[in-house]
Amino acid sequence: MRGHGWKWLLCTPALIVLLLAASGPLLIVAVYSFLSPGNMGGVSWEFTLDAWFRVFFRRDIFEPDLVEWNTAHLQVFWRSIWLSLQTTFICAFLGFPTAWFIATRPRHTRTIWLFLITIPFWTNLLIRTFAIQEMIRNNGTINAVLMWTGVIDSPIQMMFTEFAVLLGMAYVFLPLMVLPLYAAMEKMDFSLVEAGYDLYASRLNVLWHVILPQVKPGFIAGSILVFIPAIGAYVTPRILGGGRTMMLGNLIALQFGQGRNWPLGAALALLMLVVVVGALIFYLRVVGRNDEVRRG
């Protein structure tokens, strides 16, 4: 009992920080989502469910009794999930061979390769996003090279499209997929791979039945690390997508800024939190299921 008491005492500073810095602001956002918007921003302390109603529905301007789906919000919501899933898939597709290459290098050189993977984290996200913009804008590097080689006659419009946002997010979040995959591959039993080849299994069968089951926790962890920040991304969609490719983070910022509708912004923020929590629950269930299979 005494030992447990000391443990709780040592955890007290961290619990206080979590309570004040995480739970407190989250509670404020939850309360704001059930209030009325103020005249010039802020909130009016009048309980209402209008903010949650406006997340999914809208009323006609001329006929208030006519209720229809808020297609603008639903489109932004779907775009955010779809682009985040695509970003996760691209990062997994590119991160697997990258992590495999690093894990199969001599042990004394792996640190150098990991160092190169982490270099982008040394640069501010805004600067990295502007670097992508410099490459894909109409007068950027890619269009200049394609026009110089004669592949195209006029610049390709890549800026302010979903492609630009997808490219930017994949570039930004790729290291978050590589590192968990590398951690899983480093612990992998490579003798099983050799055994598969000794049993005349094809490369595809070895990959599917031997390698992927062992690195599956790395895939799941990397997918969570990529999907969660991607669905709430603000800087990359704002710069590369502009107003044409708005995502959920931009819509929330718009409500707290120009829209001056804090309750609606709070409701949208909680909706995004629900999606993130759902992804985490899925991750915990899959990992727990894998642990039960291994123990069995």
Residue pairs with C-beta under 8 A, 6 or more apart in sequence:
26 273
29 266
29 269
29 270
30 266
30 270
32 43
32 262
32 263
32 266
33 51
33 52
33 263
33 266
33 267
33 269
33 270
34 47
34 48
34 49
34 51
34 52
34 263
35 43
35 44
35 45
35 46
35 47
35 48
35 51
35 262
35 263
36 43
36 44
36 45
36 46
36 48
36 50
36 263
37 43
37 44
37 51
37 260
37 261
37 262
37 263
37 264
38 44
38 260
38 262
40 260
41 260
41 262
42 262
43 262
43 263
48 263
50 263
51 261
51 263
51 264
51 266
51 267
52 267
54 70
54 73
54 264
54 267
55 70
55 73
55 264
55 267
55 268
55 271
56 69
56 70
56 73
56 74
57 67
57 68
57 69
57 70
58 67
58 68
58 69
58 70
59 65
59 66
59 67
60 66
60 67
60 68
73 251
73 268
76 246
76 247
76 248
76 250
76 251
77 248
77 271
79 162
79 245
79 246
79 247
80 231
80 247
80 248
80 249
80 272
81 231
81 275
83 162
83 165
83 166
83 169
83 230
83 247
84 169
84 226
84 227
84 230
84 231
85 227
86 166
87 166
87 169
87 170
87 173
87 226
87 227
87 230
88 177
88 223
88 226
88 227
88 230
90 166
90 170
91 170
91 173
91 174
91 176
91 177
91 222
91 226
92 177
92 219
92 222
92 223
94 170
94 174
94 177
95 174
95 177
95 178
95 181
95 222
96 181
96 215
96 219
98 117
98 174
98 178
98 181
99 178
99 179
99 181
99 182
99 185
99 218
100 181
100 185
101 113
102 110
102 113
102 114
102 117
102 178
102 182
103 110
103 182
103 185
103 186
103 188
105 113
114 179
114 182
117 175
117 178
117 179
118 175
118 179
120 128
120 171
120 172
120 175
121 175
125 172
125 235
125 236
126 235
126 239
128 171
128 172
129 168
129 172
129 235
129 236
129 239
129 240
130 239
132 164
132 167
132 168
132 171
132 240
133 140
133 159
133 164
133 239
133 240
134 140
134 141
135 141
135 142
136 142
136 143
136 158
136 159
136 164
136 167
136 240
137 143
137 158
137 159
138 155
138 157
138 159
139 155
142 156
142 158
143 152
143 155
143 156
143 158
146 152
146 156
147 153
147 154
147 155
158 164
159 240
159 242
160 240
160 241
160 242
160 243
160 244
160 245
161 241
161 244
161 245
162 241
162 245
164 240
164 241
164 245
165 236
165 237
165 240
165 241
165 245
165 247
167 240
168 236
168 239
168 240
169 230
169 233
169 236
172 236
173 225
173 226
173 229
173 230
176 222
176 225
176 226
176 229
177 222
177 223
177 225
177 226
178 222
179 222
180 217
180 218
180 219
180 221
180 222
180 225
181 215
181 218
181 219
181 222
182 218
183 218
184 214
184 215
184 216
184 217
184 218
184 219
184 221
185 215
185 218
188 211
188 214
188 215
189 214
192 210
192 214
193 206
193 210
193 211
196 205
196 206
196 209
196 210
197 206
201 209
201 210
212 219
216 290
217 287
217 290
220 283
220 286
220 287
221 283
223 283
224 279
224 280
224 283
227 279
228 276
228 279
228 280
231 247
231 248
231 272
231 275
231 276
232 248
232 249
232 272
232 276
233 247
233 249
234 247
234 249
234 250
234 253
237 245
237 246
237 247
237 249
237 250
238 250
241 247
241 250
246 254
248 268
248 271
248 272
249 272
251 268
252 265
252 268
252 269
252 272
253 265
254 265
255 261
255 262
255 264
255 265
255 268
256 262
256 265
259 265
